[in-house]
Amino acid sequence: MTEHTPSLAHGDEYVVIYSGGPNDGQTDLRISTDGTWDDSVTVLTAVDGKETLENYDVESVKQVGDKVHVTYLWDKAESEPSVDPEDRGDRG
């Protein structure tokens, strides 16, 4: 059996699936600007009301029906650090 790498054309839409981090399990739709998917994405995310930039890197790509699904794995080291609720100083 041979592996088939999905392909995109300029302007094609693809499904983004986030794995890990604060966006775990969420999906998004993106448009291919150059006929491929992004190797990594940075997402502005609200965590406990505070916005942080979270980085995700490609983990896997597969064709599902007529759509390409790209799963991105959370890169904690490259994401902005979030403050642990116990360290915020707003606890009495």
N, C-alpha and C positions, 0 to 999 in steps of 0.2 A: 504494500500500500504506500502511496506517495502523499506527502504533505502538500497541501495547496495553500499558499499565502494569499489572503484576500487582497484585492486591489481597489483603489479609489481613483476617481477622476477629479480634476479641479471642480469645485462646487458641490461635490457629493456630500451628503450628510452621513455622519456616523454616530453610533451610540457610545457614550463614555460611561463606564461603570467604575465607581470608586471603591477601593478595598482598603480598609484600615483607616485609622485616624477619625477625625470628627465628621467626615463625609461618608463613612463606611456604609455601603449598601445603596447610596444615592446614585442616580443616573442623570445624565445630561445629554444634550445633542450638540454636536459641533459640526462645522462645515470645513471640509478640506480646502485649504487655500493653495496647495501645491501638488495635489494628487496623492498625498500620503496623510497619515495621522501624525499627531504630535508625539515626539519621544517623551515629553514630560509636560505637565500642565501645572500652573499655579492658580489656586482658587482662593478667593477672599471668602472667609468663613466666619460667622458669628459664633463664638464659643462663650456661653454664659454672658451674652450681651456685649462681649468685647470682640472686635474684629481682628483676625489673624490671617496671615498668608500661609496656606498649606500647599506643599509641593507633593506631586504624585508622578511616578515614573511608570512607563509601560511595563506591564507584567505579561499580558497575552493578547492576542488578536485572533478573532475567528469570524467567519461568515455565518450569520443566522438569517435564513431566508434571503431577502434582498438587501439586508443591512449588514454593515461591518460593525462588530462589537469590540471595543478596545477596553480592557481592564487595566486600570492604573492602581499601583500599590503606593500607599502613603510612605513618604520619605521623611521620617521624623527629624533626622539630623539636618535636613535642608529646609525644614519648615520653621516658622517663627515659634519661639518658645511660648507656651501658654502658662499662665500662673495657676498653680494648684490652689483650689478654693481654700485649703487650710492655711496657705501662706499669704492670703490677701490682706490680712489685718482688719477685715470688716467683721470678724467673728468675735463675739463677746466673751 
